[in-house]
Amino acid sequence: MGLAYNAYFLAALVLYAAYALLWVWILSFTPLSRAYPFVALAFALTPLLGSVLFGDTISFRVIVGIFFVLCGLFLVTS
């Protein structure tokens, strides 16, 4: 019950619901085969935002992995 009064949790819940509705709205006019590959952006954005917001270190291997994910995304969507 403590989460019911936690402002961070409630904000995260509202953002999650808003993004879920946004995703459904996007899928209402965009073919799934065109929209879904952009979910792969999470694999690139999560380490980058973790570094910026929380000071996580990004190794060379992670940078190479992000590069390959972005290259694959480019190849799939172009």
DAHUZI-V487739 format. One record per backbone hydrogen bond with DSSP energy under -1.0 kcal/mol. NH is the residue of the N-H (numbers start at 1). CO is the residue of the C=O. If there is no record, write none. Layout:
((NH,CO) (NH,CO))
This chain:
((5,2) (6,3) (10,6) (11,7) (12,8) (13,9) (14,10) (15,11) (16,12) (17,13) (18,14) (19,15) (20,16) (21,17) (22,18) (23,19) (24,20) (25,21) (26,22) (27,23) (29,26) (30,26) (34,31) (35,31) (36,32) (38,35) (39,36) (40,37) (41,38) (42,39) (43,40) (45,41) (46,42) (48,44) (49,45) (50,46) (51,47) (52,48) (53,49) (54,50) (56,50) (63,59) (64,60) (65,61) (66,62) (67,63) (68,64) (69,65) (70,66) (71,67) (72,68) (73,69) (74,70) (75,71) (76,72) (77,73) (78,74))
